[in-house]
Amino acid sequence: MSDTSDTEPPSPAPRPREGPAEKALVSYVLPVFNEQDGIRRFHDELVAAIRTRPELSFELVYVNDGSADASLEILRDLAKNDPRVRVVDFARNFGHQMAITAGLDEARGDAVIVMDTDLQDPPRVSLQLIDAWRDGAEIVHARRRSRRDTLFKRATAAAYYRVLRACTEVDIPLDTGDFRLLDRRVADELRRYRERSRFVRGIVASMGFVQAEVHFDRDERFAGETKYPLRKMARLAVDGVTGFSTVPLKLITRLGFVVLTLSFAGIVYALAMKVFRPDITVSGWTMLMVVVLFLGGVQMLSLGVLGSYIGRTYSEAQGRPLYIVRQVVRHDGD
């Protein structure tokens, strides 16, 4: 079957009734992209973790983000053997942030946990998020105390989050990814945000509510390669800055004033040398090339920043669906 996400988010399916002593339902939203080598191991560890909480009910919403390997077949098998599993299968790859969005649209729980399936975010830590939620927090961020990544990845990630926090009015928690828990009310509010250039962690941080943090040590990827290479990380970084800050536009204005001041100083210098020291030749070709290249670089940089904001406006004006669902696989075979 075919389904699309339109401007208004689809209503999640109603929760099944479990009798007078109904357990709280916790939903896991689990984006998957080419994780055939590790998805079974992740599922086994997640099931082992949630088995220690019999006082709660769970549902596992896997979102297959157009995987080109055998991930979908493995997810089908998991759904066949586990009634808690539901698989949302995209028609193509729409990206990690859209996969999270689709999972939130599908989840029905009283609390929703978003986490990746590469085992860098340990499933056992999600139980600590649940404890913080039951203590009254409405948003619980999983903050990385340490991470087993390359030195370059650790350095660039740390620098980016601090620059982003300095540039925006939104207090985005440092060293946090998309691994977090959302109360049902927060998840419903988040589903109302339908912009295409999505930066979910920034949107969540901007919403308010009662927020808490759980610190954890991030593990190594169990199998496969990272699904966020430098190119995708750079695109996500641009979405974060342009989605929550107008500082780049303000910097263009300030840079314009600096260039104008330098240009005015150059004009005064040239005229003064012409009037008072006509016997000395004012530097010609070298100065001209420096000025032209400098101004050209400033103009191209300014156009690039403006283009980023205009591109966001254009994408939103098109009003296209955020994602297309080819099918939803459930335990009953539907």
C-alpha positions in Angstrom: 0.0 0.0 0.0 1.1 3.6 -0.5 0.9 6.4 2.0 2.3 10.0 2.1 3.0 12.5 4.8 1.1 15.7 4.0 1.2 19.1 5.7 -0.8 17.8 8.6 0.7 14.8 10.3 -1.3 11.6 10.1 -3.1 10.5 13.3 -1.4 7.6 15.0 -3.4 4.4 15.4 -5.3 4.2 18.7 -3.7 2.2 21.5 -5.2 -1.2 22.2 -7.0 -1.5 25.5 -5.3 -3.8 28.0 -7.9 -3.9 30.7 -8.4 -1.8 33.9 -4.8 -2.0 35.0 -3.4 -0.8 31.7 0.4 -0.6 31.5 2.2 2.5 30.2 3.3 2.0 26.6 6.8 3.0 25.5 7.5 3.3 21.8 10.9 3.0 20.3 11.5 4.8 17.0 14.4 3.1 15.2 15.7 4.4 11.9 17.4 1.8 9.7 19.6 2.3 6.7 21.8 -0.5 5.3 22.2 -2.2 8.7 21.9 -5.9 7.7 25.0 -6.9 9.6 24.0 -5.5 12.9 20.2 -5.2 13.1 19.6 -8.6 14.6 22.2 -8.1 17.3 20.6 -4.7 18.1 17.2 -6.2 18.3 18.4 -9.0 20.6 20.0 -6.5 23.0 17.0 -4.2 23.0 14.6 -7.1 23.7 16.9 -8.2 26.5 16.9 -4.7 28.0 13.1 -4.2 27.9 12.5 -7.7 29.3 13.7 -6.3 32.6 10.8 -4.0 32.8 7.7 -6.2 32.9 5.6 -3.3 34.4 5.7 -1.6 31.0 4.5 -2.4 27.5 6.6 -1.8 24.5 6.4 -1.3 20.8 9.3 -1.2 18.4 8.8 1.0 15.3 11.6 0.3 12.8 11.7 2.7 9.8 13.5 1.3 6.8 15.0 4.4 5.1 15.3 2.9 1.6 18.0 0.4 2.5 19.7 -1.2 -0.5 20.8 -4.3 1.4 18.9 -7.1 3.1 17.7 -4.9 6.0 14.1 -5.0 5.0 14.0 -8.8 4.8 15.5 -9.0 8.3 13.0 -6.5 9.6 10.1 -8.5 8.0 11.4 -11.5 9.9 11.6 -9.6 13.1 8.0 -8.4 12.7 6.8 -12.0 11.9 8.3 -13.3 15.1 7.7 -10.4 17.5 4.2 -8.8 17.9 5.8 -5.7 19.3 7.6 -4.9 16.0 6.1 -2.7 13.3 8.1 -1.8 10.2 7.6 1.4 8.2 9.1 0.9 4.8 10.0 4.1 2.8 9.6 4.1 -1.0 13.2 5.5 -1.2 15.9 7.0 0.9 14.5 10.2 2.5 17.2 10.7 5.2 17.7 10.1 8.9 15.7 13.1 10.0 12.7 12.1 7.9 12.9 8.5 9.2 12.6 9.9 12.7 9.6 11.9 11.7 7.9 8.9 10.2 8.5 6.9 13.3 7.1 9.6 15.5 4.0 9.7 13.2 3.5 6.0 13.7 4.4 5.7 17.4 1.5 5.3 19.8 3.3 5.2 23.2 2.9 7.3 26.3 6.6 7.9 25.9 8.7 7.7 22.6 12.4 6.9 22.6 14.4 7.7 19.4 17.6 5.9 18.9 19.9 4.5 16.2 20.3 0.8 15.5 24.1 0.6 15.1 24.6 -0.1 18.8 26.6 3.0 19.4 23.7 4.1 21.6 23.4 1.1 24.1 19.8 -0.1 24.5 20.4 -0.5 28.3 20.8 3.3 28.5 17.2 3.7 27.2 16.0 2.3 30.5 17.6 5.2 32.3 15.7 7.6 30.0 12.5 5.8 31.1 13.4 6.2 34.8 14.0 10.0 34.3 10.6 10.3 32.5 8.8 8.5 35.3 10.4 10.9 37.7 8.7 13.8 35.9 10.8 14.8 33.0 9.0 15.3 29.7 12.1 15.4 27.5 15.1 13.3 28.4 18.3 13.8 26.4 21.0 11.2 26.3 24.3 13.1 26.6 27.5 11.5 25.5 30.1 11.5 28.3 32.6 9.9 26.0 32.5 8.5 22.4 34.6 6.0 20.6 34.9 7.8 17.3 37.9 9.1 15.3 39.7 12.2 16.7 38.4 14.2 13.8 34.8 13.2 14.4 35.1 14.0 18.1 36.7 17.4 17.5 34.4 18.6 14.8 31.3 17.4 16.6 32.3 19.2 19.9 33.2 22.4 18.0 30.0 22.4 16.0 27.6 22.1 18.9 29.4 24.8 20.8 29.4 27.2 17.8 25.7 26.4 17.2 24.8 27.0 20.8 26.6 30.4 20.6 24.9 31.4 17.4 21.3 30.6 18.3 18.8 31.6 21.0 17.9 28.0 21.4 19.6 26.2 24.3 20.6 23.0 22.4 22.2 20.6 24.9 25.9 19.9 24.2 27.1 16.5 23.0 23.7 15.1 22.3 22.4 13.5 19.2 18.9 12.2 18.4 19.0 9.6 21.2 16.3 10.9 23.6 12.9 10.2 25.2 9.8 12.3 24.5 6.6 12.3 26.6 3.4 11.7 24.6 2.4 15.4 24.8 5.9 16.4 23.5 5.7 13.9 20.7 2.3 15.2 19.6 3.6 18.8 19.6 6.7 17.7 17.6 4.5 16.1 15.0 3.1 19.5 14.2 6.5 20.7 12.9 6.5 19.8 9.2 9.4 21.7 7.8 11.5 19.8 5.2 15.0 20.9 6.2 14.7 19.3 9.6 17.1 19.4 12.6 15.1 17.4 15.1 17.4 17.8 18.0 17.2 21.6 17.6 13.4 21.5 17.3 13.0 19.4 20.5 15.3 21.8 22.4 13.3 24.8 21.3 10.0 23.4 22.6 10.5 23.9 26.3 8.8 21.5 28.6 10.6 19.8 31.6 13.9 18.6 30.3 16.5 16.3 31.8 19.8 14.6 30.8 21.2 11.1 31.2 25.0 10.8 30.7 26.4 7.7 29.0 29.5 6.4 27.3 28.9 5.9 23.6 30.1 2.6 22.2 31.8 1.7 18.9 29.6 0.9 15.8 28.9 -2.9 15.9 29.1 -3.4 12.2 29.2 -1.6 8.9 30.2 2.0 8.1 28.8 5.3 9.5 25.7 6.5 7.7 26.7 10.1 8.4 29.8 10.8 6.3 31.3 14.2 6.2 29.0 15.4 3.4 25.9 14.5 5.3 27.2 15.9 8.5 28.0 19.2 6.8 24.4 19.3 5.4 22.9 18.6 8.8 25.2 21.3 10.3 23.9 23.8 7.7 20.3 22.8 8.5 20.9 23.4 12.2 22.5 26.8 11.7 20.0 28.1 9.1 17.0 26.6 10.9 17.6 28.2 14.2 19.8 31.2 13.6 20.0 34.4 11.5 23.5 35.1 12.7 25.0 34.3 9.2 22.8 37.0 7.7 23.9 39.5 10.4 27.5 38.6 9.8 27.1 39.5 6.1 25.9 43.0 7.2 28.8 43.4 9.5 31.2 42.1 6.9 29.8 44.6 4.5 30.5 47.5 6.9 34.1 46.2 7.3 34.6 46.1 3.5 33.0 49.5 3.1 35.4 50.9 5.8 38.5 49.4 4.1 37.3 50.6 0.7 36.8 54.1 2.0 40.3 54.1 3.6 41.8 52.9 0.3 40.1 55.7 -1.6 41.3 58.3 0.9 44.9 56.9 0.7 44.9 57.0 -3.1 43.5 60.6 -3.3 46.0 61.8 -0.6 48.9 60.3 -2.5 47.7 61.8 -5.7 47.4 65.3 -4.2 50.3 65.5 -1.8 52.8 63.1 -3.3 52.2 63.1 -7.1 55.9 62.0 -7.6 55.2 58.7 -6.0 53.3 56.1 -8.0 50.5 54.5 -6.1 50.6 50.7 -6.2 48.5 49.7 -9.1 48.1 46.2 -10.4 48.9 44.4 -7.2 46.5 46.5 -5.1 43.8 46.2 -7.8 44.0 42.4 -7.9 44.0 42.1 -4.1 40.9 44.4 -3.8 39.0 42.6 -6.7 39.7 39.1 -5.4 38.8 40.1 -1.8 35.5 41.7 -2.8 34.8 38.8 -5.2 35.3 36.2 -2.4 33.1 38.3 0.0 30.3 38.5 -2.6 30.4 34.8 -3.4 30.3 33.9 0.3 27.4 36.3 0.9 25.5 34.9 -2.1 26.1 31.3 -0.7 24.6 32.2 2.7 21.7 34.0 1.1 21.1 31.0 -1.2 20.9 28.7 1.8 18.1 30.7 3.3 16.3 31.2 -0.1 16.6 27.5 -0.8 14.9 26.6 2.5 12.1 29.0 1.6 11.7 27.5 -1.8 11.6 23.9 -0.4 8.9 24.9 2.1 6.9 26.7 -0.6 6.7 23.6 -2.7 4.6 21.8 -0.1 5.7 18.3 -1.1 5.2 15.3 1.2 8.0 14.9 3.7 8.3 11.2 2.9 6.4 8.4 1.1 5.6 5.1 2.8 5.5 2.1 0.6 4.2 -0.3 3.2 3.8 -0.8 6.9 4.7 -4.4 8.0 3.0 -5.8 11.1 3.1 -9.0 13.1 -0.2 -10.2 11.6 1.2 -10.2 8.1 -0.8 -7.1 7.0 
